[in-house]
């Protein structure tokens, strides 16, 4: 029996020892943890979505209880990986990481969620995009369905393709029939025709001179353009507000 989520109390009464075990209820996500109000600092916590096993996530608690599902900060983790790695997740929750498509799906399958994308360029400028979304299971190739923008200064580069399955080098589901976008660029993503968004591309410590190298970087076409590799990218999710989900 897994006792990792039990609290064990040893009680002594008149020379007799009794053991009391209480099961600890884990939050379903970081937003639940935020609403409970017991934790105030961001960090790694264990959650358990309904009907799913428990797993660890990085919670952004200073800004309303977001679960971070992807982060690119310093290039310490290689994102050019195959399907199984993107399904299960990889990296370091306190640094660069991809949480895992299956974990993401288990978090969001019961209700509408919002996705927050935060980007930064090499000049210190930052932008955000904010969407309502759904994420299908593996039988749909983890299809991302964007249900509409909420707010944010960043023009959507994904809105023209509201439903896109996930692609990797060994599982090609993009819309460009003669090209495998994950091979042509780098990393797994919800690719359309290769040239709109890729937040899982190669991380460059500075902007390469060669155009063919730059196209493999982290980019959001409608902000800094197709051939500008961004300095950082973060993706966060939390449940949609009731009025947004209706």
C-alpha positions in Angstrom: 0.0 0.0 0.0 1.3 3.5 -0.9 1.5 5.4 2.4 3.2 8.5 0.9 0.1 10.6 1.3 -0.7 9.5 4.9 0.2 11.3 8.1 1.1 8.9 10.9 0.6 9.9 14.5 1.9 7.8 17.4 -0.2 8.2 20.5 0.8 7.1 24.0 -1.9 6.6 26.7 -1.0 5.1 30.1 1.8 3.0 28.8 -0.1 1.9 25.6 1.0 3.0 22.2 -1.5 3.5 19.4 -0.9 4.4 15.8 -3.3 6.7 14.0 -3.1 7.1 10.2 -4.9 9.9 8.4 -4.9 10.2 4.6 -3.9 13.7 3.4 -6.1 15.1 0.6 -3.9 16.5 -2.1 -5.0 19.6 -4.1 -6.2 18.9 -7.6 -4.0 21.7 -9.0 -2.1 24.8 -8.1 -5.2 27.0 -8.2 -6.8 24.8 -5.4 -3.6 25.2 -3.4 -3.8 29.0 -3.9 -7.4 29.1 -2.8 -6.6 27.1 0.4 -4.3 30.0 1.3 -1.9 27.8 3.3 1.0 28.3 0.8 2.1 31.7 -0.4 5.4 31.1 -2.1 5.8 29.6 -5.5 7.6 26.2 -5.7 7.2 22.5 -6.3 4.1 20.8 -4.8 2.3 17.5 -5.2 -1.1 17.5 -6.8 -3.7 14.9 -7.7 -6.3 15.7 -10.4 -9.6 13.7 -10.1 -9.1 10.1 -11.1 -5.4 10.5 -11.6 -2.3 9.4 -9.7 -0.4 12.1 -7.8 2.5 13.9 -9.3 4.7 17.0 -8.7 4.3 20.3 -10.4 5.7 23.9 -10.1 3.1 26.2 -8.8 3.1 30.0 -9.4 1.3 31.1 -6.3 2.3 34.8 -6.4 0.1 35.5 -9.4 -3.1 33.6 -8.7 -2.3 29.9 -8.6 -1.0 28.8 -12.0 0.4 25.4 -12.8 3.5 25.8 -14.9 3.5 23.3 -17.8 6.5 24.5 -19.7 9.5 26.8 -19.1 12.5 27.8 -21.2 15.0 30.0 -19.3 18.6 29.0 -19.9 18.9 26.1 -22.4 19.9 23.6 -19.7 17.5 20.9 -21.1 17.4 19.5 -24.6 13.8 19.8 -26.0 14.5 17.9 -29.2 12.9 14.7 -28.0 10.6 11.9 -29.2 6.9 11.3 -28.5 7.2 9.3 -25.3 9.4 11.9 -23.7 6.8 14.6 -24.5 4.0 12.4 -23.2 5.7 11.7 -19.9 7.6 14.9 -19.4 11.3 15.8 -18.8 13.6 18.4 -17.3 13.8 20.1 -13.9 10.7 21.6 -12.3 12.7 24.4 -10.8 14.4 25.2 -14.2 13.7 24.3 -17.8 11.1 21.5 -18.2 8.1 20.1 -20.0 5.5 18.7 -17.6 4.2 16.0 -19.9 1.2 15.8 -22.2 -0.5 13.0 -20.2 -0.3 15.0 -17.0 -1.6 18.1 -18.7 -4.5 16.1 -20.1 -5.4 14.7 -16.7 -5.5 18.1 -15.2 -7.7 19.7 -17.8 -10.1 17.0 -19.0 -12.8 17.6 -16.4 -13.3 21.4 -17.1 -12.4 24.4 -19.2 -8.9 25.8 -18.5 -7.0 29.0 -19.4 -3.5 29.0 -20.9 -1.1 31.9 -20.2 1.9 32.3 -22.5 4.7 34.6 -21.3 7.6 35.5 -23.7 10.7 37.6 -23.4 13.1 38.8 -26.1 16.8 39.6 -25.9 16.2 43.4 -25.4 14.2 42.8 -22.2 10.8 43.2 -23.7 8.0 40.9 -22.6 4.6 39.9 -24.0 1.7 37.7 -22.9 -1.1 35.8 -24.6 -4.1 34.4 -22.7 -6.5 31.7 -24.1 -9.3 29.4 -23.1 -8.5 25.9 -24.3 -9.1 22.2 -24.1 -6.6 19.3 -24.5 -7.5 15.9 -25.9 -6.1 12.6 -24.8 -3.5 10.5 -26.6 -6.1 9.0 -28.9 -6.4 12.5 -30.4 -2.6 13.0 -30.4 -3.2 15.5 -27.6 -5.1 17.9 -29.8 -5.0 21.5 -28.5 -8.3 23.3 -29.0 -8.2 27.0 -28.6 -11.6 28.3 -27.6 -10.8 32.0 -27.8 -8.4 34.7 -26.5 -9.1 36.2 -23.2 -6.7 39.1 -23.0 -3.0 40.0 -23.5 -0.9 42.3 -25.5 0.4 39.5 -27.7 -1.3 38.9 -31.1 -2.1 35.3 -31.5 0.0 33.3 -33.9 -2.1 30.2 -33.1 -5.7 31.5 -33.6 -5.8 30.7 -37.3 -5.6 27.0 -36.4 -7.9 26.5 -33.4 -7.4 22.7 -33.3 -4.0 21.1 -33.7 -2.6 17.7 -32.8 0.8 17.4 -31.2 3.8 16.4 -33.3 7.3 15.1 -32.7 10.0 13.8 -35.0 8.7 10.2 -34.6 4.9 11.1 -34.7 4.2 13.6 -37.5 0.7 15.1 -37.2 1.3 18.6 -38.6 -0.7 20.1 -41.5 2.3 20.3 -43.9 2.0 17.1 -45.8 5.5 17.2 -47.5 7.5 18.2 -44.4 7.9 16.9 -40.8 7.9 20.2 -38.9 9.4 18.7 -35.8 12.4 17.4 -37.9 12.6 20.5 -40.0 12.6 22.8 -36.9 13.4 21.3 -33.5 11.3 19.9 -30.6 7.7 18.7 -30.3 4.8 21.2 -30.7 1.3 21.7 -32.0 2.6 22.5 -35.5 0.4 23.8 -38.3 2.6 24.6 -41.3 5.9 25.0 -39.4 6.2 28.7 -39.5 3.8 30.2 -36.9 4.8 29.1 -33.3 7.4 26.9 -31.7 8.1 27.4 -28.0 10.0 24.1 -27.8 12.6 24.9 -30.3 16.4 25.1 -29.8 17.6 27.4 -27.1 20.3 29.8 -28.2 22.5 31.7 -25.8 22.6 34.5 -28.3 21.0 35.2 -31.7 22.8 33.2 -34.4 23.9 35.0 -37.6 22.7 32.3 -39.9 19.0 32.4 -40.9 18.7 28.6 -41.2 19.9 28.3 -37.5 17.5 31.0 -36.3 14.4 29.3 -37.6 15.1 26.4 -35.3 14.8 28.6 -32.2 11.9 29.5 -29.9 9.7 31.8 -31.9 6.2 33.5 -32.0 5.8 34.8 -35.5 3.4 37.6 -34.8 5.6 39.2 -32.2 9.3 39.3 -33.1 9.0 37.3 -36.3 9.7 33.9 -37.7 13.5 34.2 -37.5 14.0 35.8 -34.0 14.8 33.2 -31.4 13.3 34.3 -28.1 15.2 34.5 -24.8 12.5 32.8 -22.6 9.1 31.2 -22.8 6.7 30.0 -20.1 3.3 28.3 -20.3 0.9 28.2 -17.4 -2.6 26.8 -16.9 -5.4 27.1 -14.3 -9.2 26.6 -14.4 -11.2 29.2 -16.3 -13.4 31.6 -14.4 -17.0 30.5 -14.5 -18.1 33.4 -16.7 -15.3 32.6 -19.1 -16.1 28.9 -19.3 -19.8 29.4 -20.2 
